[in-house]
């Protein structure tokens, strides 16, 4: 049914649940697993107080740590996994990576790290569900 599975993570509790589901799905169908963490460039800012390069490095380190946790969990379940950190608009990057990897399904947490930011920028989950040309599993 699924030849490969893509999971997006932002470090939220819902994303952790999505990672668990994606690993189980990949294991059940003996499918490769792809993981993505997206650094949202729409929230970048430049002030004299905060060094943008330091902020960027911190965001990249957090994204890499989230993917390292995914890789560890997948390895423990004996599921092959490939991960990527991308920068851009989250739903666009998720959909592009899914297309590049020809993922049969996308797994997402039902809500991200910040409901306030979600209200301002629009829901990544909502946009992925509406635009995706493949099945999307939303877990809470």
Backbone as a chain_set.jsonl record, in Angstrom:
{"seq": "XXXXXXXXXXXXXXXXXXXXXXXXXXXXXXXXXXXXXXXXXXXXXXXXXXXXXXXXXXXXXXXXXXXXXXXXXXXXXXXXXXXXXXXXXXXXXXXXXXXXXXXXXXXXXXXXXXXXXXXXXXXXXXXXXXXXXXXXXXXX", "coords": {"N": [[0.819, -1.197, 0.0], [1.874, 1.302, 0.882], [4.762, 2.591, -0.437], [6.761, 4.2, 0.465], [7.329, 6.462, 3.211], [6.848, 9.721, 4.434], [7.713, 11.848, 7.074], [7.139, 14.824, 8.836], [8.744, 16.919, 11.151], [8.617, 19.153, 13.909], [9.396, 19.266, 16.429], [7.364, 19.394, 18.291], [4.89, 18.02, 20.599], [2.846, 16.76, 19.191], [4.163, 16.279, 16.804], [6.023, 14.42, 17.658], [4.371, 12.253, 18.173], [3.498, 11.852, 15.574], [5.897, 11.016, 14.414], [6.249, 8.536, 15.716], [4.016, 7.156, 14.652], [4.667, 7.223, 11.923], [7.025, 5.724, 11.823], [6.032, 3.234, 12.642], [4.25, 2.733, 10.545], [5.993, 2.659, 8.32], [7.481, 0.452, 9.095], [5.526, -1.561, 9.149], [4.82, -1.771, 6.433], [7.212, -2.334, 5.333], [8.718, -0.223, 4.278], [10.772, 2.485, 3.101], [11.653, 5.261, 5.185], [11.295, 8.731, 5.301], [12.426, 11.746, 6.696], [11.758, 15.118, 7.599], [12.71, 18.367, 8.616], [11.796, 21.671, 8.82], [13.111, 24.87, 8.506], [11.557, 27.742, 9.134], [11.542, 30.364, 7.092], [10.011, 32.609, 6.989], [9.741, 33.787, 9.43], [12.054, 35.018, 10.05], [14.185, 37.641, 11.21], [15.941, 40.745, 11.453], [17.847, 42.47, 13.652], [19.605, 44.917, 15.588], [20.18, 43.761, 17.954], [20.025, 40.961, 18.028], [22.049, 38.567, 16.536], [21.659, 37.591, 13.299], [22.943, 35.404, 12.077], [23.662, 33.815, 14.254], [21.14, 33.144, 15.229], [20.164, 31.691, 13.055], [21.998, 29.546, 13.038], [21.357, 28.389, 15.496], [18.694, 27.573, 14.996], [19.148, 25.709, 12.961], [20.645, 23.81, 14.373], [18.722, 22.93, 16.238], [16.834, 21.797, 14.486], [18.378, 19.75, 13.366], [18.819, 18.215, 15.649], [16.23, 17.313, 16.209], [15.815, 15.679, 14.008], [17.836, 13.844, 14.432], [16.853, 12.509, 16.661], [14.631, 11.291, 15.484], [15.974, 9.625, 13.647], [17.306, 7.935, 15.431], [15.153, 6.639, 16.737], [13.977, 5.354, 14.539], [16.058, 3.675, 13.715], [16.236, 2.027, 15.956], [13.88, 0.651, 15.613], [14.477, -0.789, 13.439], [14.093, 0.38, 10.919], [14.711, 1.762, 7.812], [15.941, 5.022, 7.277], [15.997, 8.327, 5.96], [17.017, 11.653, 6.238], [16.347, 15.233, 6.134], [17.179, 18.656, 6.457], [15.495, 21.529, 5.71], [15.044, 24.845, 4.398], [12.656, 27.411, 4.28], [9.265, 27.963, 3.273], [7.236, 26.119, 5.303], [5.058, 24.233, 4.471], [5.417, 24.173, 1.719], [8.032, 23.198, 1.447], [7.784, 20.67, 2.632], [5.965, 19.39, 0.895], [7.443, 19.517, -1.489], [9.693, 17.963, -0.858], [8.424, 15.521, -0.411], [7.542, 14.974, -2.996], [10.016, 14.826, -4.351], [11.124, 12.538, -3.161], [9.256, 10.74, -3.82], [7.304, 9.946, -1.995], [4.848, 7.834, -0.642], [3.01, 8.464, 1.265], [2.303, 11.112, 3.581], [3.058, 12.005, 6.862], [1.925, 13.883, 9.549], [1.991, 15.91, 12.522], [-0.869, 17.011, 14.399], [-0.857, 19.642, 15.243], [1.399, 22.39, 15.427], [4.376, 23.788, 16.955], [3.646, 26.345, 17.852], [0.658, 27.788, 18.484], [-0.105, 30.438, 18.254], [1.683, 31.492, 16.336], [0.855, 29.863, 14.274], [-1.709, 30.845, 13.86], [-1.094, 33.337, 12.825], [0.427, 32.792, 10.516], [-0.876, 30.848, 9.14], [-2.004, 27.489, 8.926], [0.294, 24.929, 8.684], [-0.278, 22.218, 8.499], [-2.936, 22.263, 7.549], [-2.541, 23.402, 5.025], [-0.858, 21.511, 3.787], [-2.56, 19.272, 3.742], [-4.614, 20.232, 2.081], [-3.305, 20.719, -0.354], [-1.721, 18.554, -1.057], [-0.903, 15.784, -3.205], [-1.07, 13.22, -2.533], [-1.777, 10.667, -0.055], [-2.37, 11.97, 3.232], [-1.622, 11.643, 6.559], [-2.826, 12.747, 9.532], [-1.93, 13.12, 12.785], [-2.563, 13.275, 16.326]], "CA": [[0.0, 0.0, 0.0], [2.778, 2.448, 0.93], [6.122, 2.254, -0.846], [7.634, 5.017, 1.31], [6.584, 7.337, 4.117], [7.527, 10.959, 4.829], [7.211, 12.467, 8.295], [7.685, 16.148, 9.124], [8.804, 17.156, 12.586], [8.994, 20.485, 14.386], [9.738, 19.137, 17.839], [6.18, 19.473, 19.148], [4.378, 16.728, 21.062], [2.095, 16.152, 18.09], [5.145, 15.777, 15.841], [6.599, 13.195, 18.234], [3.377, 11.212, 17.915], [3.551, 11.598, 14.135], [7.107, 10.229, 14.178], [5.936, 7.158, 16.147], [3.111, 6.571, 13.659], [5.37, 7.06, 10.65], [7.933, 4.59, 11.973], [5.204, 2.021, 12.657], [3.723, 2.559, 9.19], [7.107, 2.217, 7.476], [7.82, -0.908, 9.516], [4.452, -2.477, 8.726], [4.836, -1.952, 4.981], [8.602, -2.537, 4.941], [8.942, 0.91, 3.383], [11.728, 3.464, 3.609], [11.1, 6.412, 5.885], [11.973, 10.007, 5.09], [12.084, 12.735, 7.713], [12.115, 16.492, 7.245], [12.5, 19.477, 9.541], [11.869, 22.878, 7.999], [13.369, 26.149, 9.166], [10.609, 28.669, 8.528], [12.217, 31.618, 6.78], [9.081, 33.743, 7.077], [9.809, 34.403, 10.751], [13.389, 35.589, 10.243], [14.231, 39.086, 11.385], [17.289, 41.254, 11.636], [17.899, 43.629, 14.531], [20.94, 45.16, 16.111], [20.318, 43.044, 19.219], [20.21, 39.532, 17.777], [22.834, 38.264, 15.345], [20.886, 36.657, 12.468], [23.71, 34.178, 11.845], [23.54, 32.993, 15.465], [19.772, 32.629, 15.244], [20.103, 30.664, 12.004], [22.755, 28.387, 13.509], [20.559, 27.768, 16.562], [17.56, 26.894, 14.365], [19.675, 24.534, 12.256], [21.014, 22.821, 15.387], [17.479, 22.347, 16.769], [16.26, 20.935, 13.442], [19.228, 18.559, 13.276], [18.565, 17.405, 16.851], [14.932, 16.656, 16.022], [15.995, 14.602, 13.035], [18.67, 12.814, 15.072], [15.942, 11.719, 17.491], [13.877, 10.47, 14.53], [16.878, 8.594, 13.143], [17.546, 6.988, 16.522], [13.939, 5.838, 16.921], [13.808, 4.503, 13.361], [17.098, 2.655, 13.779], [15.832, 1.092, 17.008], [12.784, -0.155, 15.065], [15.026, -1.433, 12.244], [13.472, 1.019, 9.761], [15.642, 2.625, 7.085], [15.48, 6.409, 7.299], [16.818, 9.388, 5.364], [16.463, 12.91, 6.74], [16.81, 16.473, 5.52], [16.783, 19.957, 6.994], [15.226, 22.464, 4.615], [14.67, 26.209, 4.781], [11.648, 27.978, 3.398], [7.892, 27.917, 3.767], [7.129, 24.704, 5.694], [4.222, 23.336, 3.661], [6.021, 24.046, 0.395], [9.206, 22.324, 1.557], [7.301, 19.313, 2.909], [5.398, 18.85, -0.348], [8.523, 19.356, -2.461], [10.499, 16.804, -0.453], [7.592, 14.337, -0.667], [7.583, 14.722, -4.443], [11.38, 14.393, -4.698], [11.349, 11.185, -2.654], [8.115, 9.945, -4.266], [6.686, 9.378, -0.798], [3.477, 7.366, -0.86], [2.16, 9.096, 2.274], [2.915, 12.121, 4.44], [2.537, 11.944, 8.227], [2.125, 15.16, 10.234], [1.306, 16.147, 13.792], [-2.07, 17.824, 14.193], [-0.587, 21.061, 15.487], [2.832, 22.631, 15.566], [4.937, 24.305, 18.199], [3.047, 27.588, 18.319], [-0.669, 28.059, 17.927], [-0.142, 31.857, 17.906], [2.351, 31.621, 15.044], [-0.019, 29.208, 13.313], [-2.81, 31.755, 13.547], [-0.571, 34.418, 11.999], [1.013, 32.341, 9.259], [-1.682, 29.808, 8.518], [-1.647, 26.164, 9.391], [1.069, 24.079, 7.777], [-1.036, 20.976, 8.31], [-4.073, 22.564, 6.685], [-2.072, 23.622, 3.656], [-0.391, 20.241, 3.237], [-3.741, 18.448, 3.473], [-5.361, 20.78, 0.949], [-2.543, 20.776, -1.596], [-1.021, 17.285, -1.334], [-1.426, 14.904, -4.236], [-0.879, 11.874, -1.989], [-2.433, 10.588, 1.253], [-1.772, 12.662, 4.381], [-2.116, 11.155, 7.843], [-2.653, 13.753, 10.567], [-2.066, 12.479, 14.098], [-2.546, 14.241, 17.419]], "C": [[0.857, 1.253, 0.0], [4.182, 1.978, 0.588], [7.161, 3.035, -0.052], [6.776, 6.005, 2.089], [7.451, 8.546, 4.45], [6.889, 11.483, 6.104], [7.907, 13.809, 8.479], [7.663, 16.351, 10.629], [9.237, 18.58, 12.889], [9.326, 20.456, 15.878], [8.56, 19.208, 18.793], [5.768, 18.07, 19.605], [3.625, 16.01, 19.948], [3.05, 15.592, 17.039], [5.799, 14.497, 16.349], [5.654, 12.017, 18.021], [3.366, 10.848, 16.438], [4.768, 10.743, 13.784], [6.863, 8.774, 14.56], [5.06, 6.46, 15.117], [3.832, 6.297, 12.344], [6.332, 5.872, 10.704], [7.148, 3.282, 11.94], [4.661, 1.714, 11.263], [4.819, 2.047, 8.253], [7.502, 0.783, 7.811], [6.789, -1.906, 8.999], [4.505, -2.784, 7.23], [6.245, -2.164, 4.434], [9.013, -1.471, 3.927], [10.011, 1.837, 3.96], [10.995, 4.655, 4.222], [11.948, 7.633, 5.576], [11.5, 10.967, 6.157], [12.553, 14.105, 7.281], [11.823, 17.416, 8.417], [12.731, 20.744, 8.733], [12.113, 24.097, 8.888], [12.525, 27.177, 8.429], [11.279, 30.026, 8.324], [11.306, 32.831, 6.892], [9.174, 34.442, 8.42], [11.179, 35.004, 11.039], [13.29, 37.104, 10.4], [15.667, 39.498, 11.655], [17.198, 42.501, 12.507], [19.337, 43.818, 14.964], [21.211, 44.375, 17.375], [20.673, 41.578, 18.993], [20.979, 39.342, 16.473], [22.075, 37.226, 14.51], [21.622, 35.344, 12.195], [23.637, 33.242, 13.045], [22.16, 32.364, 15.555], [19.653, 31.491, 14.244], [20.817, 29.387, 12.452], [21.977, 27.648, 14.588], [19.381, 26.99, 15.966], [18.009, 25.637, 13.626], [20.053, 23.43, 13.242], [19.772, 22.143, 15.968], [16.843, 21.402, 15.758], [17.062, 19.641, 13.331], [19.008, 17.641, 14.475], [17.235, 16.662, 16.746], [15.058, 15.475, 15.067], [16.883, 13.496, 13.593], [17.812, 11.921, 15.966], [15.099, 10.789, 16.619], [14.742, 9.317, 14.028], [17.131, 7.519, 14.195], [16.348, 6.064, 16.725], [13.725, 4.882, 15.747], [14.829, 3.365, 13.37], [16.748, 1.594, 14.816], [14.719, 0.166, 16.532], [13.212, -0.899, 13.801], [14.333, -0.94, 10.971], [14.513, 1.934, 9.111], [15.084, 4.041, 7.028], [16.511, 7.317, 6.648], [16.187, 10.699, 5.802], [17.065, 14.109, 6.023], [16.311, 17.668, 6.321], [16.628, 20.872, 5.793], [14.899, 23.83, 5.204], [13.665, 26.723, 3.779], [10.302, 28.012, 4.068], [7.577, 26.449, 4.058], [6.281, 23.83, 4.775], [4.805, 23.142, 2.259], [7.207, 23.083, 0.417], [8.8, 20.871, 1.809], [6.788, 18.668, 1.623], [6.474, 18.626, -1.412], [9.371, 18.132, -2.126], [9.727, 15.503, -0.681], [7.614, 13.973, -2.145], [8.959, 14.212, -4.873], [11.619, 12.932, -4.319], [10.247, 10.22, -3.08], [7.472, 9.209, -3.092], [5.238, 9.007, -1.085], [2.502, 8.017, 0.102], [2.983, 10.093, 3.074], [2.252, 12.012, 5.805], [2.923, 13.232, 8.936], [1.436, 15.152, 11.588], [0.168, 17.124, 13.575], [-1.868, 19.307, 14.457], [0.906, 21.21, 15.756], [3.198, 23.226, 16.914], [4.194, 25.522, 18.722], [1.695, 27.82, 17.68], [-0.791, 29.53, 17.538], [0.505, 32.077, 16.542], [1.487, 30.983, 13.964], [-1.17, 30.098, 12.896], [-2.333, 32.876, 12.63], [-0.173, 33.949, 10.611], [0.158, 31.331, 8.521], [-1.166, 28.453, 8.925], [-0.902, 25.371, 8.33], [0.297, 22.807, 7.462], [-2.19, 21.209, 7.341], [-3.625, 22.713, 5.234], [-1.571, 22.33, 3.018], [-1.581, 19.371, 2.85], [-4.471, 18.932, 2.227], [-4.629, 20.66, -0.381], [-1.956, 19.434, -2.008], [-1.721, 16.461, -2.393], [-1.228, 13.438, -3.84], [-1.551, 11.835, -0.618], [-1.64, 11.31, 2.347], [-2.444, 12.141, 5.628], [-1.801, 12.205, 8.889], [-2.94, 13.097, 11.898], [-1.904, 13.524, 15.194], [-1.783, 13.871, 18.596]], "O": [[0.613, 2.171, -0.782], [4.726, 1.084, 1.235], [8.302, 2.595, 0.092], [5.66, 6.339, 1.691], [8.645, 8.409, 4.716], [5.664, 11.554, 6.207], [9.12, 13.916, 8.3], [6.692, 16.002, 11.301], [10.105, 19.139, 12.219], [9.512, 21.499, 16.504], [8.75, 19.091, 20.004], [6.236, 17.067, 19.066], [3.753, 14.797, 19.785], [2.779, 14.546, 16.449], [6.095, 13.594, 15.567], [6.097, 10.909, 17.722], [3.24, 9.675, 16.084], [4.676, 9.844, 12.947], [7.23, 7.87, 13.809], [5.319, 5.315, 14.747], [3.626, 5.254, 11.724], [6.439, 5.108, 9.745], [7.558, 2.327, 11.28], [4.622, 0.554, 10.854], [4.597, 1.113, 7.483], [7.819, -0.006, 6.92], [7.141, -2.964, 8.478], [4.264, -3.917, 6.813], [6.45, -2.175, 3.22], [9.574, -1.77, 2.873], [10.135, 1.956, 5.179], [9.88, 4.998, 3.83], [13.178, 7.567, 5.589], [10.315, 11.004, 6.488], [13.614, 14.247, 6.673], [10.82, 17.265, 9.115], [13.742, 20.873, 8.043], [11.418, 24.318, 9.879], [12.748, 27.45, 7.25], [11.547, 30.744, 9.287], [11.785, 33.966, 6.89], [8.729, 35.582, 8.546], [11.435, 35.453, 12.157], [12.432, 37.755, 9.804], [16.5, 38.678, 12.041], [16.543, 43.476, 12.137], [20.185, 42.958, 14.723], [22.353, 44.32, 17.833], [21.523, 41.024, 19.69], [20.605, 39.89, 15.436], [21.87, 36.101, 14.966], [20.994, 34.29, 12.093], [23.56, 32.024, 12.884], [22.024, 31.194, 15.913], [19.096, 30.44, 14.561], [20.303, 28.284, 12.268], [21.94, 26.417, 14.596], [19.104, 25.868, 16.389], [17.324, 24.615, 13.663], [19.81, 22.252, 12.98], [19.763, 20.929, 16.17], [16.367, 20.328, 16.124], [16.486, 18.559, 13.215], [19.011, 16.418, 14.328], [17.136, 15.505, 17.154], [14.48, 14.411, 15.292], [16.695, 12.327, 13.256], [18.023, 10.71, 16.019], [14.878, 9.632, 16.976], [14.296, 8.17, 13.988], [17.166, 6.33, 13.879], [16.509, 4.852, 16.868], [13.335, 3.732, 15.945], [14.491, 2.222, 13.064], [16.942, 0.401, 14.58], [14.62, -0.973, 16.988], [12.395, -1.566, 13.165], [14.027, -1.721, 10.071], [15.118, 2.774, 9.777], [13.898, 4.238, 6.762], [17.719, 7.111, 6.766], [14.967, 10.851, 5.749], [18.123, 14.027, 5.399], [15.176, 17.688, 6.798], [17.528, 20.976, 4.96], [14.523, 23.942, 6.371], [13.799, 26.502, 2.576], [10.208, 28.083, 5.294], [7.643, 25.617, 3.153], [6.747, 22.778, 4.338], [4.693, 22.059, 1.684], [7.365, 22.258, -0.482], [9.406, 19.951, 1.26], [7.142, 17.532, 1.307], [6.417, 17.645, -2.154], [9.724, 17.355, -3.013], [10.307, 14.499, -1.096], [7.694, 12.797, -2.5], [9.057, 13.275, -5.665], [12.244, 12.183, -5.071], [10.288, 9.035, -2.751], [7.144, 8.025, -3.178], [4.498, 9.777, -1.698], [1.31, 8.119, -0.19], [4.196, 9.943, 3.226], [1.027, 11.935, 5.899], [4.088, 13.632, 8.933], [0.426, 14.474, 11.78], [0.223, 17.965, 12.677], [-2.623, 20.138, 13.952], [1.573, 20.295, 16.239], [2.43, 23.17, 17.874], [4.119, 25.712, 19.936], [1.6, 28.024, 16.47], [-1.506, 29.851, 16.589], [-0.056, 32.765, 15.689], [1.395, 31.509, 12.855], [-1.567, 30.112, 11.731], [-3.076, 33.32, 11.754], [-0.419, 34.649, 9.629], [0.455, 30.996, 7.374], [0.015, 28.306, 9.239], [-1.399, 25.168, 7.222], [0.227, 22.374, 6.312], [-2.39, 20.425, 6.413], [-4.274, 22.196, 4.324], [-1.828, 22.079, 1.841], [-1.61, 18.801, 1.759], [-4.9, 18.121, 1.406], [-5.264, 20.515, -1.425], [-1.717, 19.203, -3.193], [-2.949, 16.433, -2.479], [-1.22, 12.543, -4.685], [-1.865, 12.891, -0.069], [-0.411, 11.266, 2.378], [-3.668, 12.183, 5.756], [-0.634, 12.524, 9.114], [-4.035, 12.583, 12.131], [-1.206, 14.524, 15.022], [-1.723, 14.635, 19.558]]}, "num_chains": 1, "name": "protein.A"}
